[in-house]
């Protein structure tokens, strides 16, 4: 925090007035911007699309409190999972290749805009089991998408969504 003190003199007395300010929000924003900048540099150094996918998954997984992060690359009209980080053993076989427009994942890519599902349990499952409950889907036009999921519903807030958009913008440049 920050602290400031001032002496006030009146007649024969001296008084101290103090101001304490919590700057933890500002410090955490500065730390976040620093990490985003470092992540962008690391993504730019990846060299290949496959390496960029691995770096993106690792960085997203490190910086967000999520169960699973995956990168799907667009290949012949299909979104193929090429890199995954997870702390949920139930997801090992849960990443089928999706056609563009198929299921909520393919539909999100086709729409071309980030999508957040607060509870995916009501959505149509396409292939494999789905232990995820919350999901953020970030399409990258002509490249594929980054999928982020958590095992609890309603996990992602506005800050997570905006940070995800910023991070994906950095990843998008690396994939080009």
N, C-alpha and C positions, 0 to 999 in steps of 0.2 A: 504494500500500500504506500500511499504518499501521506506525509504529515507536514503541516505548516503551523507555526506558532508565531504569535505577535504579542508584544508587550503593549498594554494600554495603561497610560498613566493619567490619573485624575486626582487632583488635590494632593493628599499625602499618601495615596495608595497606588500600588502597582498590581495590575492583574494580567494574567496570561490568557489569551484566547487561542484555542487550537482548532484545527480543521483536519480531520482524518478522512481520507478518500480511498475507497476500495477500487483498485485499478486492475483487478484480476481479469475482468472481461476484456479490457484493452490488451493486457498481456497475452491472454489466450488467443485473441484475434491476431496479434502480431506473430505469435508462435505458429498459428495456423497458416498465415500467409508465407512465413518462412518455409514451412514444410511443403506447401503447395509449390513454391518456387523450386525447392530441392527436388521434389517429385517430377516436375516438368523437365528439369535438367536430366534426371535419370532416364525418363522416357525418351528424350531426344537422343540419348546415347545408345539406345537399345540396338539400333542397326537393322534389324529385320522385323517384319510384322509379327512373327511368332515370338521373338524376344520381347517386342513391345507388349504383346498380350500377356506374357508371363510377368513382366515388370508391372503392368497396370493392375493385374490381379493381386500381386503381392502388396503393392502400395495401398490399394483400396482396402484390402483385408487388414493391413496394419493400422490404418487411420480411421476406420469405421468400426463400430462395435456391432458386427454382423456375424451370422453363422456361415454364409457362403458368398463368394464372389466368383463370377465366371465371365470369360470373354468368348463370345460366339462370333465366328467370322463367316461372312457371306461367301458361299461357294456354289455356283450353279443354281441359284434360287433357293438355297437351303442355308440355315444358320447352324453351323457346326460348332459345338463346344470344343475349344482348343486349349483352354487353360482354366483351371479351377483351384481355389483355395477354400477349404471348409474345415469346420470343427465339428461337423455333424456326420457321423459314420453312415447314417441312413441315406445320405445323398449320393453315395458312390455310384450307383447305377441309375440315378435319376436325371440324367442329362442327355436325352435323345436329341438327335438332329431334328430341327424343325423346318418346315417349309415356310417361306415368307407368306404371311396371312393365316397360318395355321395356329390355332390356340391363342391364348393371350400373349404369348411371347412373339409369335410371328405377326400377330395383329399390331403389336407395339412397334415392331420394326417397320411394318408397312405404313403406319401412321406417321412415322418420322419424328415424333416428339417424345420427350421423356414421360414415362408413366409411373405413377406410384399406386400400388394396391395395398391398402391397409390390412386386408384379409383376403388371401387368395384361396381360402378353403371353399368358397362358393363358386369359383371359376372352373370352367371345364378343364379337366386334366387331359393332357395329351401325352401318352406314353409314360412309363415309369411311375413310381410313387412320388408324392410331393410333400415332404416334411416341412417345407417353408410355409410361413403364414403371412409375412409381410414381404413385399418386393418393390424394388425400384428398378426400372428398365430404361436404359439409356441407349437409344439407337444412334448409330454413327453411319450416316448415309454412304452407301457404296462399300462399306467396310464390314459392318456387323453390329454388335451391341455388347454393352456391359450389363450384366445381370447382378443385382445385389439382393440378398434375401436374409431374413431373420426368422428364427423359429417361433417368435411370438407375434401376435397381431398388433397393429398400430404402433410400430416401433419408430418409423421415420418421421421426423418433424421437418419444418420448413428449412431449418439450418442444414439438416442432412441433405435435403433435396437440392438446395443451392450449392452446397459444397460438392455434391455429386456432379452437378452440371459444370462447375468450374474444373473439376478434375477430368471429366470426360472431354471437355474442350481441349485440355492439354494432351490427353491421350489421342484425340482425333488427329492432331498435327503429327504426332509420332507415327500414326498408322499410314500417313500419306506417302 
